[in-house]
């Protein structure tokens, strides 16, 4: 390989010709400039700032702060909006790492759990129609149209299927479609009635879907990185619920559940519920 140096003594441009006759150009200042331009500035809640390479993720940033934070991280808040932990970041932003200790972190975690349950219900009862499945104050619920109310045995079957879904650590991924395309998709699905009604009530031209494993649902997101983040869960009740809360509409079946990133958290929750039940019994017995 032959080197030829340009005329600028401060920042010489070097031309290298390889054995195949291809010319390569390098300039030390240009390399430094490109490195500087590839850096982005991250501002944290305490107003401290650090630089990271463009294309980094919330997980990378959490790991740079501490491995423990990266392990506990569920999602991030970027410029005030909750975003996925592994979304690429390519501009200067303010960022907060969200864990299960944060209310918004819990919301992401529990909403993702509702998706896992919805997949399980569909796989155990394929004729089910999906309605909605939000996070609530503690846990989540999902509403379904089914042929008959869920029994305790049904809930056990659903929990078993959920365990299988969690075990494979299926990644959550987001995609977008036009609202028109999404409506057509659900109209072609015999079980898509409720999703069509939801879509027809939106003004957005584009809508997002989240998929994991063999399941996809209309959803704004974001979600946990993968199903394996759910270490413990319990389906705690099922009941009837009218669609849209309107007694003139279809009666659906609502399943409530809770989930946690640690088994000890579920044990603590179940203990609290048992103690509350004992107090209720004592009050009723007076």
C-alpha positions in Angstrom: 0.0 0.0 0.0 1.4 3.4 -1.0 0.8 6.6 1.2 0.6 10.1 -0.3 0.4 13.1 2.0 -1.5 16.3 1.1 -0.2 19.8 1.4 -1.7 21.0 4.8 1.0 20.6 7.4 -1.5 21.1 10.3 -3.9 18.4 9.3 -2.4 16.4 6.4 -4.8 14.5 4.3 -3.4 11.0 3.7 -4.2 9.1 0.5 -3.7 5.3 0.7 -3.8 3.1 -2.3 -4.3 -0.6 -1.4 -3.1 -3.6 -3.3 -6.2 -3.6 -5.5 -5.7 0.0 -6.6 -8.6 1.4 -4.4 -7.9 4.8 -3.0 -8.6 5.5 0.7 -8.6 9.0 2.2 -8.1 9.9 5.8 -7.8 13.2 7.7 -7.1 13.2 11.5 -9.2 16.3 12.1 -12.0 14.9 10.1 -12.0 11.8 12.2 -12.2 13.8 15.4 -14.9 16.1 13.9 -17.0 13.1 13.0 -16.6 11.6 16.5 -17.7 15.0 18.1 -20.7 15.2 15.8 -21.7 11.7 16.7 -22.0 12.5 20.4 -25.3 13.5 22.0 -26.0 15.2 25.3 -28.2 13.6 27.9 -29.7 15.7 30.7 -30.8 13.8 33.8 -33.6 14.7 36.4 -31.0 16.4 38.7 -29.9 18.6 35.7 -26.5 16.8 35.5 -25.4 16.0 31.9 -23.3 13.3 30.2 -22.4 12.7 26.6 -23.1 9.4 24.8 -22.7 8.2 21.2 -25.7 8.8 18.9 -27.7 5.7 18.5 -27.4 4.7 22.2 -30.4 3.3 24.1 -32.0 4.0 27.5 -30.6 0.6 28.6 -27.0 1.6 27.6 -27.4 4.9 29.5 -28.8 3.1 32.6 -25.9 0.6 32.5 -23.4 3.5 32.2 -24.9 4.9 35.5 -24.8 1.5 37.3 -25.4 -2.2 36.4 -28.0 -2.3 39.1 -30.0 0.4 37.5 -29.8 -1.3 34.1 -31.1 -4.5 35.7 -34.0 -2.7 37.3 -34.9 -0.5 34.3 -38.2 -1.1 32.7 -38.6 1.9 30.4 -37.4 5.5 30.1 -39.0 9.0 30.0 -37.6 11.1 27.2 -38.5 14.8 27.1 -41.5 14.0 29.2 -42.8 11.0 27.2 -42.5 7.4 28.2 -40.5 5.4 25.7 -39.2 1.9 25.3 -35.9 0.9 27.0 -34.2 -0.1 23.8 -35.4 2.6 21.5 -32.5 4.4 19.7 -31.6 7.9 20.8 -30.0 10.1 18.3 -30.4 13.7 19.6 -29.9 15.8 22.7 -32.6 14.9 25.2 -33.7 14.9 28.9 -34.0 11.4 30.2 -35.2 9.6 33.3 -34.8 5.8 33.8 -38.0 4.2 35.0 -38.1 1.2 37.3 -40.9 -0.7 39.0 -40.6 1.8 41.8 -41.9 4.6 39.6 -45.7 4.8 38.9 -45.0 5.1 35.2 -42.7 2.1 35.3 -45.5 0.1 37.0 -47.9 1.2 34.3 -45.7 -0.1 31.5 -45.0 -3.3 33.4 -48.7 -4.0 34.1 -49.9 -3.1 30.7 -47.3 -5.5 29.1 -48.6 -8.1 31.5 -52.2 -7.6 30.2 -50.9 -8.3 26.7 -49.2 -11.6 27.9 -52.6 -12.6 29.5 -54.5 -11.7 26.3 -52.2 -14.0 24.3 -52.7 -16.8 26.8 -56.5 -16.4 26.7 -56.5 -16.5 22.9 -54.4 -19.6 22.8 -56.6 -21.4 25.4 -59.9 -20.0 24.0 -59.3 -19.3 20.2 -62.8 -17.9 19.6 -62.3 -15.1 22.1 -62.9 -11.4 21.0 -60.4 -8.9 22.6 -61.6 -5.6 23.8 -59.3 -3.5 26.0 -56.6 -4.2 28.7 -55.3 -1.2 30.6 -53.0 -1.0 33.7 -54.9 0.1 36.8 -53.9 1.2 40.3 -52.5 -2.2 41.2 -52.2 -4.6 38.3 -54.3 -4.7 35.2 -57.4 -6.1 33.6 -58.5 -7.2 30.1 -62.0 -7.4 28.8 -63.0 -10.3 26.6 -66.1 -11.5 24.8 -66.3 -15.3 25.4 -69.0 -18.0 25.0 -69.3 -18.4 28.8 -67.9 -16.8 32.0 -64.4 -17.8 33.1 -64.3 -20.4 35.8 -61.5 -20.8 38.4 -60.3 -23.8 36.3 -60.1 -21.6 33.2 -58.0 -19.0 35.1 -55.6 -21.8 36.1 -55.3 -22.9 32.4 -54.6 -19.2 31.4 -52.0 -18.9 34.1 -50.2 -22.0 32.9 -50.1 -20.7 29.4 -48.8 -17.3 30.6 -46.0 -19.1 32.4 -45.0 -20.6 29.0 -45.1 -17.2 27.3 -43.0 -15.6 30.1 -40.4 -18.4 30.0 -39.5 -17.8 26.3 -38.6 -14.2 27.0 -40.4 -13.1 23.8 -39.4 -9.5 22.7 -42.0 -6.8 22.4 -41.7 -5.0 19.0 -43.6 -2.0 17.7 -44.9 -1.4 14.1 -47.2 1.1 12.6 -50.0 1.0 10.0 -52.4 3.5 8.6 -55.7 3.6 10.5 -57.5 2.6 7.3 -55.3 -0.4 6.9 -55.7 -1.4 10.6 -59.5 -1.2 10.3 -59.5 -3.4 7.2 -57.3 -5.9 9.0 -59.6 -6.2 12.0 -62.8 -6.3 9.8 -61.3 -9.3 8.1 -60.9 -10.9 11.5 -64.0 -12.6 12.8 -63.0 -11.6 16.4 -62.0 -8.0 15.6 -65.3 -6.2 16.3 -64.1 -4.2 19.3 -60.8 -3.2 17.8 -62.7 -1.9 14.7 -64.9 0.3 17.0 -61.9 1.6 18.8 -60.1 2.5 15.6 -63.2 4.2 14.1 -63.2 6.4 17.2 -59.7 7.6 16.7 -58.5 10.7 14.7 -55.0 9.5 14.2 -54.0 8.7 10.6 -51.4 6.2 11.8 -51.7 3.7 14.6 -49.2 1.5 16.4 -49.2 -2.2 17.2 -47.1 -4.1 19.6 -46.2 -7.8 19.0 -44.5 -10.5 21.0 -44.4 -14.2 20.5 -47.4 -15.2 18.4 -49.5 -12.2 19.5 -50.1 -8.7 18.2 -52.4 -6.0 19.6 -53.4 -2.5 18.8 -51.6 -0.4 21.3 -49.9 3.0 21.9 -47.2 1.4 24.1 -44.5 1.3 25.2 -43.8 -2.1 26.7 -41.2 -3.9 28.7 -38.3 -5.3 26.5 -39.5 -8.9 26.7 -41.9 -11.2 28.5 -39.2 -12.5 30.8 -39.2 -9.3 32.8 -42.3 -10.7 34.5 -41.0 -12.9 37.3 -44.3 -13.4 39.2 -48.0 -13.0 38.5 -51.4 -14.0 39.6 -54.9 -13.8 38.1 -56.9 -12.7 41.0 -60.6 -12.4 39.8 -63.0 -12.4 36.9 -66.3 -10.7 36.6 -68.8 -9.3 34.1 -68.3 -5.8 32.6 -70.4 -4.0 30.0 -68.5 -2.8 26.9 -67.7 0.9 27.4 -69.5 0.7 30.7 -72.8 0.9 28.9 -75.5 -1.5 30.2 -77.1 -1.5 26.8 -74.0 -2.9 25.2 -72.4 -6.4 25.3 -71.6 -8.0 28.6 -67.9 -8.9 28.5 -65.8 -11.0 30.9 -63.1 -9.1 32.7 -60.0 -10.8 34.2 -57.9 -8.9 36.8 -54.3 -9.7 37.4 -51.2 -8.5 39.2 -47.5 -9.1 38.2 -44.1 -8.1 39.6 -40.4 -8.2 38.7 -39.7 -10.2 41.9 -41.5 -13.2 43.4 -41.2 -11.6 46.9 -43.3 -8.7 45.7 -46.1 -11.0 44.7 -45.9 -12.8 48.1 -46.1 -9.5 49.8 -49.2 -8.5 47.8 -51.0 -11.8 48.5 -50.2 -11.4 52.2 -51.7 -7.9 52.2 -54.8 -9.1 50.5 -55.2 -12.0 53.0 -54.8 -9.6 55.9 -57.4 -7.2 54.4 -59.8 -10.2 54.0 -59.4 -11.1 57.6 -60.1 -7.5 58.7 -63.3 -7.5 56.6 -64.4 -10.7 58.2 -63.9 -9.3 61.6 -65.9 -6.2 60.8 -68.7 -8.3 59.3 -68.7 -10.5 62.4 -69.3 -7.7 64.9 
